[in-house]
């Protein structure tokens, strides 16, 4: 019995399970890259199609990585304010390295580096971490959780009939609900025209 045994095994050993989830999370984040001249460009940015069970299992990992990137934003802003504009290796840069501002900048940038290393440990892809911190984190700066959604597809996977689903970031491909318009029938139009003519005739008589 699997009492209190959380998570799906997918018929894989633990290291294979971790690699599967890491690759799926990285694949979702890498769809946000600039792939204009890429031979393997994603069809839709911020979206992958996988099985429903895999999507449900990888979603917490993606949410955790986005939260890590989002929490490091305030430290990055503080570090950007303290950083010098001098060229690396110049006299101005060397004097800045010996000043008190450099120690303040070092304290501010340390949490950002720790967050990036933690995300790299979870994802295992440097390009995915760069996109996560530079693009996805700032996008969800004002959102407390719920960065992704799962949409179940009606057509199962060809071959084993596995249930498929879309895993995507919110805010990119949101569906806009449109209120349906009330249909206008010919009888109503004729009645309206007749009423307008009668009103016009009464106005002329007066």
N, C-alpha and C positions, 0 to 999 in steps of 0.2 A: 504494500500500500504506500501511496505517496502523500501521506498526511504532512502538511506544512512544507511541502516541497514546491517552491515557487519556480515558475518559468517553464518554457518548453524546451525539449531536448533536440527535436528535429532529427532524431536518429544519428546524432553526432556525438563525439566525445567533447569534454568541456573546452579544450583549446580550439577545436573546430567550431564550436558554438560561438565563442568569443570572436574568432576571425570572421565568421559569417555576419554577425551584428556590426562589427567594426567596418567591414567592407560596404554593407548596406548604408550605414550612416554616412560614410565618406562619399559614396556614390550620390546620395541625395544632396549633400553640400556642394559637391563638384559640378552639379548641374547649373549652379549659379555662376560658373566661371565664364569668362569671355572666350567663347569657342567659335568665333566667326570663321576662322580659317582652319578649324580643327576637322580632321576627317571623321571623327566619331563625336560630332556635336550632339548635345541632347535635343530631343524634339521639343520639349517644353521646359523652361527654366523652373527650378524649384519643385520638381515632381519626378517620382519614379513609380513604376508599376511592378508589384511583387505579389506574393501570396498574402492572403488576409492574416494568417497566423504570423508570418515574418514581419509584416507591417506593425502588428500589435506589439510584437516583442522588441522591435528596434526603436519604436517611438519614444520610450522613456530615455534611451541613450541620446537621441538627438536633442530632446528637450533639456537634458542635463548639460550637454555641450553648449547649447545656446545660452543657458543661464550662466554658465561660467564666463562666456564671452561678454554677456551683458553686464555682469557685476564688475568686470574689469574696466568698464568705460570711464568711470569717474577717476580712477587712478591714472588712466591714460591721458585724460584731459589735464590733470594736475601736472603730469610729467611734461606734456607739450608746452604748458605755460612756462615751466622752469628751464626748458632746453634752450641752448644757445643756437644762433644761426651761423656761427663761425664754421669755416671749413675744418674738417678733421685734420689735425697735425699742425695747424697754424698757431701763431703766437697767442692770438686771442683765445683759441680753443684750449691751449695749455694753461693759460692763466685762469680760464673758467674751471678747468679740472682741479685746480688748487684752491678754488673759492668755496664758500659755504653753500652757494647755490647748487654746486655739483653734488654735494652730500644730500641736499634736499631732493634733487632730481633722482638720485640713486635710490632713496627711500620710496619715492613715488612710483618709480618704474619697476621695483622689485615685485609687487603683487601682480603686475601685468605679465612679467616673465614667468612667474610661478603658474599663473592661469594658463598661459600658452603651453607650458610644459605638461600641465595636467591634461589639457585637451589633446595634445600630441600623444600622450600615453593612452588615452581612450580611443582615438581615431587611428593613429599610426600613419597619418598622411600629412606631410608638411604643407602641401598646397591646399588641402581641405581646411587645415587650421588657419592658414592665412586668409582664406575667403571667409571663414567663420568669424574671425575677429575684425576684419576690415569692412565687410559688407553686411553679413547677417546680424551680428551683434548690434550695431548702431540702428538697424532697421526696427528691432524689437526693443529699443531702449525704454519705451513707455508702456510696455506690455508685460504683465506679471504672469508668465506661464501661458500654456495653450498656443504654442508656436506652430504646431502642425495639425493636420486633420487626416483622417482615413475615410476614403470613399470606396465602398464595395462596388465592384463591377458586376454586371449581370451575366456576362459571358464568361464561363469558366476557362481554365487553361487547357489548351489542346494537348492531348496525350494522357494526362492523368485526371482531368476534370477538377483540378484544384481551384478553390475559390480565389479569385484575384482581387486586388484592391489597389487604389492609388494612395500613395503617401506623399503629401505635399505641404509646403509652408503656406500659412495663411497670409492673406493680404496681397498675394500676387495674382492668383487665379480665382478670386472671389466671384461668386455668382450674384448678379444684380437682379433682385426680384422686381418684376414689372407688374403693376396692377392691370388686369385685363379691362379693356374698354367695353362698355355696354353696347351691344350691337344695335344698329338703327335699322328698323324694318320699313318697307315701303308704305304700309298702311299708316304708320306713325308720321312719316314725312308728309303724306297726303293730308292727314288730319291737321298737322301743324300749318301747312300752306293754306288750307281752307280757313282755319281760325285767323290767320294773319290777314287774308283777304276780307273776311267779315269785319275785322277791326278797322281796316282801312276804309271800307265802305261807310261804316258808322261815323268815322271821323269826318268824311266828306259831307255827309248829311247834316252834321252839326254845323 
